Amino acid sequence: MSLARAEQELLRLLLGLVAGEEDGDSVESSLQLRCFETVRDGLWLVYRAFLNAQGPEAKGYADDVLEIVEWDAGRLRSYRNL
């Protein structure tokens, strides 16, 4: 699997976990909460993935994750405008 494809799949899975569903199936709420908190603790990693994405799909998934977990709307707007 290429780096770009692996990155895309990882971000798609992460999005499913923080959004509360994966491939249309509901994710257990305690797992969703743990994932949400973990992503918030490592938010800079998602921003790094957003800025350095290998393809548009990966960048879109990273942006969707940030839309869900970022508490600072101004910061997210700033990164989107880079």
C-alpha contacts under 8 A as a table, 3 or more apart, distances in Angstrom:
res1	aa1	res2	aa2	distance
1	M	5	R	6.31
1	M	6	A	6.32
2	S	5	R	5.21
2	S	6	A	6.14
3	L	6	A	5.11
3	L	7	E	6.02
3	L	54	Q	7.81
4	A	7	E	5.16
4	A	8	Q	6.16
4	A	53	A	7.82
4	A	54	Q	5.06
4	A	55	G	6.55
4	A	58	A	7.78
5	R	8	Q	5.07
5	R	9	E	6.17
6	A	9	E	5.19
6	A	10	L	6.09
7	E	10	L	5.19
7	E	11	L	6.21
7	E	53	A	7.79
7	E	54	Q	7.48
7	E	58	A	6.42
8	Q	11	L	5.32
8	Q	12	R	6.10
8	Q	55	G	7.74
8	Q	57	E	6.31
8	Q	58	A	4.31
8	Q	61	Y	7.40
9	E	12	R	5.01
9	E	13	L	6.14
9	E	58	A	7.77
10	L	13	L	5.22
10	L	14	L	6.15
11	L	14	L	4.93
11	L	15	L	6.03
11	L	58	A	6.32
11	L	61	Y	5.56
11	L	62	A	6.06
11	L	65	V	7.98
12	R	15	L	5.12
12	R	16	G	6.33
12	R	58	A	7.53
12	R	61	Y	5.69
13	L	16	G	5.08
13	L	17	L	6.34
13	L	22	E	7.05
14	L	17	L	5.13
14	L	18	V	6.28
14	L	65	V	7.34
15	L	18	V	5.36
15	L	19	A	5.84
15	L	61	Y	6.44
15	L	62	A	7.61
15	L	64	D	6.81
15	L	65	V	5.23
16	G	19	A	5.18
16	G	20	G	5.98
16	G	21	E	4.93
16	G	22	E	4.53
16	G	23	D	7.41
17	L	20	G	5.21
17	L	21	E	6.00
17	L	22	E	6.47
17	L	27	V	6.71
17	L	31	L	7.77
17	L	32	Q	5.69
17	L	35	C	6.53
17	L	36	F	7.78
18	V	21	E	7.80
18	V	32	Q	5.65
18	V	33	L	7.60
18	V	35	C	6.05
18	V	36	F	5.24
18	V	65	V	7.03
18	V	68	I	7.29
18	V	69	V	7.71
19	A	32	Q	7.56
19	A	65	V	7.80
19	A	68	I	7.09
20	G	26	S	5.98
20	G	27	V	5.12
20	G	28	E	7.58
20	G	29	S	7.22
20	G	32	Q	5.74
21	E	24	G	5.79
21	E	25	D	5.28
21	E	26	S	4.42
21	E	27	V	5.03
22	E	25	D	5.30
22	E	26	S	6.58
22	E	27	V	6.72
27	V	31	L	6.87
27	V	32	Q	6.35
28	E	31	L	5.40
28	E	32	Q	6.26
29	S	32	Q	4.89
29	S	33	L	6.09
30	S	33	L	5.09
30	S	34	R	6.19
31	L	34	R	5.12
31	L	35	C	6.10
32	Q	35	C	5.14
32	Q	36	F	6.01
33	L	36	F	4.99
33	L	37	E	6.14
34	R	37	E	5.25
34	R	38	T	6.08
35	C	38	T	5.05
35	C	39	V	6.03
36	F	39	V	5.23
36	F	40	R	6.20
36	F	69	V	6.77
37	E	40	R	5.08
37	E	41	D	6.25
38	T	41	D	5.08
38	T	42	G	6.38
39	V	42	G	5.05
39	V	43	L	5.59
39	V	46	V	7.80
39	V	69	V	7.42
40	R	43	L	4.86
40	R	69	V	6.28
40	R	70	E	7.32
42	G	45	L	5.57
42	G	46	V	7.23
43	L	46	V	5.28
43	L	47	Y	6.42
43	L	66	L	7.98
43	L	70	E	7.76
44	W	47	Y	4.95
44	W	48	R	6.05
45	L	48	R	4.98
45	L	49	A	6.19
46	V	49	A	4.95
46	V	50	F	6.07
46	V	62	A	6.10
46	V	65	V	7.70
46	V	66	L	7.15
47	Y	50	F	4.89
47	Y	51	L	6.15
47	Y	62	A	7.42
47	Y	66	L	7.65
47	Y	79	Y	7.99
48	R	51	L	5.17
48	R	52	N	5.96
49	A	52	N	5.20
49	A	53	A	5.29
49	A	58	A	7.89
49	A	59	K	7.15
49	A	62	A	6.50
50	F	53	A	5.46
50	F	58	A	7.55
50	F	59	K	5.02
50	F	60	G	7.83
50	F	62	A	5.20
50	F	63	D	6.36
51	L	59	K	7.52
51	L	79	Y	7.96
53	A	56	P	7.20
53	A	58	A	5.78
53	A	59	K	5.20
54	Q	58	A	6.76
54	Q	59	K	7.64
55	G	58	A	5.53
55	G	59	K	6.37
56	P	59	K	5.02
56	P	60	G	6.03
57	E	60	G	5.04
57	E	61	Y	6.25
58	A	61	Y	5.13
58	A	62	A	6.16
59	K	62	A	5.11
59	K	63	D	6.09
60	G	63	D	5.01
60	G	64	D	6.15
61	Y	64	D	5.04
61	Y	65	V	6.23
62	A	65	V	5.11
62	A	66	L	6.21
63	D	66	L	5.04
63	D	67	E	6.11
64	D	67	E	4.97
64	D	68	I	6.52
65	V	68	I	5.29
65	V	69	V	6.30
66	L	69	V	5.25
66	L	70	E	5.20
66	L	76	L	7.40
67	E	70	E	5.98
67	E	76	L	7.82
70	E	73	A	6.84
70	E	76	L	7.12
72	D	75	R	5.46
72	D	76	L	6.56
73	A	76	L	5.13
73	A	77	R	6.19
74	G	77	R	5.09
74	G	78	S	6.19
75	R	78	S	5.03
75	R	79	Y	6.34
76	L	79	Y	5.23
76	L	80	R	6.18
77	R	80	R	5.07
77	R	81	N	6.29
78	S	81	N	5.21
78	S	82	L	6.66
79	Y	82	L	5.32
